[in-house]
Amino acid sequence: MPTFSTILDQDWLRELAGDRYFQRGVDYFDRGLVHSLAQYDGQITADVHGTEVYQVSLWLDGDDLQYRCTCPLGVDDLFCKHCVAVGLAWIAEPPPYRPDREAPAQKGTTMEDVRQYLGRQPQETLVNLILNRAMEDSRWREQLLMKAAAKQPEGADINTFRRSLRNAIIPDGFIDYYRARDYADDVQSVVNGLEDLLDKGYANDVIDLCEEAITLFETAYNSIDDSYGHVGYVTDQLQDLHYRACEDGTPDPHDLAHRLFSLEVESGYGFFFKAIEKYCDLLGKDGLKTYGQIVDAEWNSFADIGSSEQRKYNYRRSEISRIKERLTSMLGSVEDLVNAISKDLSQPSRYFQIVQIYKTDGQMDKAIAWAEDGLAAFSDSYRSGQLGDFLIEAHETQGRFDEALEIVWHDFDRQPSLDQYQKLKQQADKTDTWSEWRDRALDKVRQTLQPKAINRRPTRAKGARFHRVQNIATDHSLLVEIFLWEGDDEQAWSEAKAGGCSARLWTRLAETREISHPEDALWIYQPRIEPLINQTNNPAYQQAVDLLLKVKTLMERCDRQAEFAEFLAQLHRTYKRKRNFIALLQKNGLGY
């Protein structure tokens, strides 16, 4: 079995920490910053006096060395310089820490010696020693109080556990990211006390204490940065402990139903989420009936919401509806579940839920009917896509290709896009009618052209030596995109010249015309160079140089070498103070 002696060495410390933190740990060790080094029961502990005093623990878990430090890096579970320093201190420690070495003339005192010393002391001395230490250590003090409270002759003193929970959970100010772990450890020690209380037969009391603890956390979480999840782990344990206590205890099913409902619905942090599923067996028939009555009492008070109504988000209604629908899916029929969901039809997704329910149940006619109703109710909404996709597939299965095509056209007509154009072609091909649908689609796109500022194909201004980009009134980007997708580069170029397009599409057009129309590609590439240079950052400089290399190649093909030389000289003169840019030019053979 591995021991510290067989595992812990400098190479292993360097591998765990990395060179940077290993060297810092060496410095801490050399400066004598490791204090109170001790080893007992398979664990090494020490304090490291750095910027602050940090506690380090090292222990073995099988073949692995586990570690913990209270410094910021340790909170992130990293092997820090403090862990390195403690490891080095242990390696340098004389036997008996290192039993593989020859024993020294003077044996060092170990924790085993401390154990033997304590074993020789009178009981009163030990009691006073423990009590004095407990008065200085709140966590230990609370543990002792709970152990004593659980062993009272007249029965466990539950109020002591209640007080310990409050002391541990209610934060004293804001608990930041770095303190959250210690805070969670304090609460964990109290939860461990509740575990002991459950083992001693106080299940019903543990149920109450767990619920009180979760209620305290509802407020406490507002003052805790639990980014790493240390506190969340403890609250999960509390909820699991509550369930086990309900298993062992005798909670009244009607009372438990009320309590679970309140705990879930009123939680702002998801405590007891989906409690009805977890506690279903414990509630039994009577408890489930009561739970359903509680839910219905509030759910029935909500007004029905149709597709034409604007629903403001209501957290409580959302939670009650979720629970109602989940409870109905567990205990009710398909029709009961549909009725529950249809109380709120303010979103296309609600219709789609019903469609999926009927589809899963094999009732396709009803699924199609609900999909058609939902699509009609949200005919102008982009969020109705799932309903349309379902109907297209359903109609195709039934051989109703024309109806499927109409749905695709409706989506394109509402919001033309290349994706919808492609879907329209795919669907029209199934009926051999793409030619007529294509004309109709292109007419629709031209009708939707609206005036807007957009990059037009670069043109040479009168009297200007170089080309620049101008703004015009319309944007033909979608037409350009469509024709490029169809492989009609000339038509795409014509549309761009006529109405402009996005910068991304101008780039694509330039790439398609570099071989056949180098002048056109130049008109697009060249005006983009100086705006990139003026961004004054290295990535932009690199993009500018890449474009400049393309311009150089294209101008050489157009027999315009002299013009390129003049352009390059101008760039050197204008941007001579941008040293990184000039260096990139020279690196790429564009020096002047």
N, C-alpha and C positions, 0 to 999 in steps of 0.2 A: 504494500500500500504506500503511495507517495507520501513523503513528509516534506516539511519546509527545507530540511537539509538536502534532499534530493532534487528539489524543484527550484528553490530560490538562489539565484546567482546573478552576477552583473549582466551577463548576456540576456537573461530572461527579463530583467528589469528594463534593459534598453529596448528589447523587442516590444514590450508592453507600452512603454512611454514614448518611444521615438527618440531620436538623437537630441532634439531640442530640449524636451522636458527632462530627459535623462541627465544632461549636463547641468541643468538648473538644480536637479535633485542632488547631484554630486556636490555642488556648491553649498547647498543647505546642510548636507551632512558634514562637509569639511569645516563649516563654520560652527558646528556644534549646536544646531538649532533643534535637534531631536531630543525630547525630554520624556521622562516617565515611560520608557520602553518596558513592556511586560509581555510575557507569553503564558497563556494558561488555557487548558481545555481546547487545544487546536486553534487558538486565535492569538495574533500578535496585535497589541495596541500601543499607541504612543501619541504624544502631543508634539506638534511641530510649530515652533514660534516664528512664523513668517510675518507678513503684514498684520495678520491677526493670529491668534492661537487656533489651530485647526486640529481636529481629532482624526486619526487615521486608524483603520482596522484592516488587517490582512488575515484571510483564513482560507482553508482548502475545501473545495467541493469536488470530491473525486480526484481527477487528475488536473483540475483547473485551480489556479490561484484567484480567489475572489478578493475584492478590495472595496474600500469605501473611505472617502474623505469628505469633511464638511466644507471644503473650499468650493468656490463657484464651479471649477472644472469637475470636482468630485460630484457635485449635484447633477452634472450631465453624464455621470458614470464613466468619466475618463480617468485613465491612470496618470495622475498628476505628479508634479515634482515632489510633493509632500510624501506620496506613496513611495517614490524612489528613495527619498532620504531615509524613510523608516526601514525599507528593505535593506539598504546599505548599512544602517545602524545594526540591524539584526545580524547581518553577515559578519560584521566586525565584532559583535558581542562574544565574550569568552564562553566556554561551556558553563552550565549545561545547555545553553541554547544551541550549541553545535556539538552534539554527542559524538560526531565523527572525528573530532579533534582530541588530541591528548589533553587530559585534565590538567588545569593549572595548579600551582601550589595553593592558591587561595581560591576556593570555589565561590562563584558569585551567588548572591541570594536571588531566588526565583519565587514565582507565585506559588509553587508547590511548598516552598518553605513557609510562605505566608499561611497556606492552608493548615500546615502542621502546627504553626504557632496558634492559630485561632482554635484549633482542636484542643489545645491545652488550657484555654482560658475559661474562667468561671462563666456560667450562664449570664449573670448580672452584667459582667463586663461586656459580653457580646451584645446584650440587649442595649446597653447604653451606647455602644459603638454604632450600632445600626440606627438607633434613634437620633443620635447626633448627626449622622450623615444624612438621614432623611430630612432633617430640618434645613439642610442646605441644598437638597436635590428634590425639586417639586415632583418630578416624574416618579422617582422612587417612593416619595412620600405618599403619592396617590395610590400607587400599587399596594403599599403596606396597609393603607386605610381600607382599600377594597377587600384585601385578603382578610383583614380583621372583621370588616362588616359582614362578610359572607359566613363567618364562624360565630356570630353572636349566639349566646345560649337560647335566646327566645326567638331565634330566626334571623335571617339575613336583614341587615339594615339597608333597605333599598334606597333611602334618601342619600346615603353616602355615595352610592353609585351615581345617583342623579346629580349630585353636586360635582362629582369627579368629571362627569360628562360636560357639564356647563363650564367648569374650569378649563378643560382641555379644548373645547370647541369654540367658545366665544373668543374671538381674537382681540388682542390688545393692540389696536391699531392695524395698519395694513400689513398683510403677510406677503412680502415680495417673493419673486421666483426662487431666490436663494434660501429663504427661510421656510419655504413650504415643506421641505422634506422633514425638518426638525418638528414643525408643527404637526405634520402627519404622524410622525413617530409618537408624539405625545398622545394624540388621539388613539393611535393603535394600541398603546399600553392600556388604555381604558377599555377598548373593545376586547382585548385579551381578558380583562377582568370580567366582562359580560359573558365571554365564552366559559370561563370557570363557573360563573353563576348558573349558566344553563346546565352545565354538567352536574351541578349540585341539586338540580330538580326545580329550579325557579323559572320555568319556561314562561309562564304568564307574565311574570315581572319583566323578563327579558324582552318580551313583545312590546310592553309599554316603553321600556327604556330605549329600545331601537327606534321606535316611532318618535320619541322625544328628541333623540339625537339627530334624526333626519330633519325634523322641524327646525332645530337649531342651525343645521347646515344651510337651510334655505336662506337664512339671513347672513350667516358667516361667509358664504361663498362670494358675497358682494365685496368682501375685503381680502380676497385671496387670489394670488396669481398662481393658478395650478396648471401652468402650461405643460409641465412634465407628467402630470397625472398622479402624483403621489397621494393627494387628498382624495381624488376620485377612486383610487384603489381601496382606500379605507371605507368610503361610503358604499362601495360595492360589497365589501365584507359585511357592513352593517345590514344591508338588505338581504344578503344570504343568511345572516344570523337570524334575522326576523323570520324568514321562511322556516328555518329549522326549529325555531322556538314555537312557531305555529304547529309544526308537525308533532313536537313533543308535548305541547301544552293542550289546553282545552278551551280555546277561544270560542265564544258564542258565534255561530256562523252569520247571524244577522248583524251583530255588532261588528264583526270582522269585515263584512261587506261594506258597511258604512265607512269604516276606517280606511280600507284600501281605496275606495272611490275618492275620498277626500285627499288622501296622500298623493294619488296620481294626478288628479285634476288640478289641484292647487300648487303643484310643484312647478317652479320656474326652471328647474335644472334636470328634468326628466327622471326624477326619483320614482321608483315603483312603476316604471313604464311597462305597459302591457301586463299589469298585475293580474288581470282577469285570466290570462292564459296560464300564468305560473301557478296561481292559487286555486285554479278551477277545482281540482280534486279535493282540496282542503275545505273549500266552501261547501261542497256538496250541493244537492238539489235545492235545499232550503236557502242556503247562502246565495246561490246563483239567482234564484228567484228574487230574493231581496235586492241583489245587485242590479238586476234588470229593472226592477221597479224604481230604484233610485235614479237610474239613467233615464228611464222613460219620463219620469216626473219633470225633468228639466228639458229633455229632448222634445217632448210634445209641446213645450211652451214656445219653441222656435217657429217662426213663420216660414212657410215654403218659399223658396227662392227660385225664380225662373230665369231663363237665359237672357231676358230683356232687362233684368234688374242688375244694377251695379251694387255688388256686395262688398262692403268694407270688411276688412279682415277682423274677425273676432276670435281671439285666442280661445276663450272658454267654449264658444260654440264649436270651434274646430276640434277641440279635445273631446267634448261630449259626443260629437258626431262620429269621431274616430272610434271611440269606445263602443258606441251603439252599433256601428257597422261591424266591428270585430266580434262583439257579443252575438250579434245576429248570425254572422257567418259560422259561429261555433254551434249555436243552438237552434237557429231557425231554418226555414226553407229558402230556396232560391228566390221565390217571390217576395218573401219577407225581406231579404237582403236588398233586392231591387227597390222595394218600397222605401227602405231606409236611405239608400243612396239618392233616390229621386227627390228627396225632400230639399236638396240643394242642387239645382242644375245650372248654376251660374258659370260653370266652366266646361269647355268641351271635354276635358278629362273625366268629368263626372259621367257623361254619356258613354265615354269609352270604357269606363269601369263596368258599366252595365252590359255593354256589348261583349266584353271579355267573359263576364259571368255566364251569359246565355251561350256564348260560343263553347266555353268549357263544358257546359251542361248539355251540349248537343242540340240546342234550340236555335238553329241558324236563322230561321225566319224571323224570330223575335230579335236576334242580334242585328240582322240587316235593318229591320224596322227602326230600332233605336239608333243605329248609325245614320240612317237617312234623316231621322228627326234631328239628331245632333248637328249634322252637316247643314241642314236647312236653318237651324236656330243660330248657327255661327258661320253663316255663309261668307261673311266679310272678315273673318278672323284667321290669321295665319296659324293660330294654335289648333285648328281643326284638322291638321294633316294626318293624324293617326286614324281619324274616322274615315277620311278619304281613302287612305291606303287600304284600310280594311274592306271598304266597299269595292274598290277596284279589284282586289283579289277575289272577293265573293262573287262579283258579277262575272269575272273571267271564268271562274269555276262553273258557273251556270250558263256559260256561252253568251253572256250579254255584253259583248265587246263594245258596242256603240255607247251603252250607258257608262261603261268604265271610261271610255274616251271622253265623254262629256264631263266627268268629274275631274280628269286631268286638265281639260281645257279651262274649267272653272278656276282651278288654282293658278294656271298661267294667266288667265284674263285678269284675275285679282291682283297679281303681283308678278309681272313677267321677269324671268331670270333665265340664265343659261341652263341651270339645273332643271327648271320646269320645261324649258324648250326641249331638252334631251328626253325627259320623261314623256312629253307629248309625241315626239318622233317614235320612241319605243312603242308607245301604245298604238299610234296610227299605223305603224308598219304591220300590225297584226290584222288590220282591216284593209291594207293596201290603199290607204287614202292619204298618205303623207304629203303628196304634192299639194292637194287643196288645203290641208291643215297648215302646211308650211307658209303658204301665201297669206293665210288668215293670221297666223302668228306674227309674221313680219309686219303686216299692216298694223296689228295691235301695238307692236313695239314703236313704230313710227308715230302712232297717235299719242303715245305717252311721252314723247320727247318734250321736255320742259326746259325753258331758259335757265341756265345756271353757269357759274364761272367754272371753266374747265380748261385743262391744258390742250391747246391746239397744236397741230403739226408746226414745228419751228419754221419761221419764214425770215427772209433777209429784209430788215428795215431799210428804207431808202437812205442811201449814203452811208450805211453801216458796213463795216468790213466783215463782221462775223454775225452769225445767226442768233436769234433769240426766240423765246417762247412767248406767245401772246395768248390772251384770254378771249374767248368768244362766247356766244349766248347759249349754245345747246351742247348736249353731251350725247354722243353716239356710241358710248362705251359698249352697251349691250349688243348693238348691231355688229360692232367690230369683233366682240368676243364670239358671237354666233358664227360669223363668217370665218374667223380663224379656226374655230372648232370644226367647221365643215371643210376646211382646207382651201377655201377661196380667198387666198391672200390678196389678190388684186381688189376684190370687192371690199375686203376689210380696210385696205388702204384708202379706197375711195371714200368710205364712210368716215374714216378718221380725218381726211382732208376736209370733208364737207361739214362735219359737226364736232370734231375734237373727240378726245377720249382720255382715259386716266393715264397717269404716268406709267403705271405698270404695263398697260397695253401698248403705249408708245414704245416701250422697251422691247416687247415681243415683236412688234412690227419691224423695228430696226433689225432685230436678229433674223427675221425672215427675208429682209431685203439686202442684207450685207453682200450676198453673192451677186444677185441679179441687178440690184439698184444701189450701188455703194453711195451715190450722192444723197439718196433719201436717208440712208442710215446715218450719214454724216450730219445731216440737218437735225437729226434727233439726238445724237450723242454729244456733239460739240457744245451746245448751249448748257449742258448739265455740268460741265467740268468746273467752272468758276463758282457756282453756288455750293458745290461740295467743298471746294477749298475754303470758302468763307465760313464753313461750319467749325473750322479750327479744332479738329481732333484727328488723331491718327487713323481711325477706321475710315473717316470721310476722305482723308488724304489718299489712302490706298485705293478707294473707289475712284477717285479723280484720276489717279495714275493709270488704273486699269482702263478707264475710258479713253484716256489720252493715247495709250498704246493702240487701242482700236482705231482711233482717229488717224493715227500715224499710218497704220496699215491701209486704211481706206483711202487716204489722200495720196499715198504712193500709187495705189491702183488707178486713181483718177489723174495721175501725172500732176499733182499739186504739191510737190515736195517743198517748193519755195514758200508756198503759203503756210505749210505746216511749220517750217523753220521760223517764219515770222511770228506765228501764233505761240510757239514754244518760247521764243525770246521774250515775247510780251509777258508770258506767265512768269518767267524768271525775274523780269524787272519789277512786275507788280507785286509779287509775293516773295521777294528776296528776304524779308524779315521772318518768314515762316520757315525756320531752319529744318524742321522735321519734314516738311513737304519738299523742300529743295533737296534734302538728303535722299528722299525716296526717288525723286527724278533721276538723280545721279546713279543711284543703285540700279535703276531699270534702264540705263543707257540713254537717258533723256537729259544729260547735262548740257550746259550752254557755255 
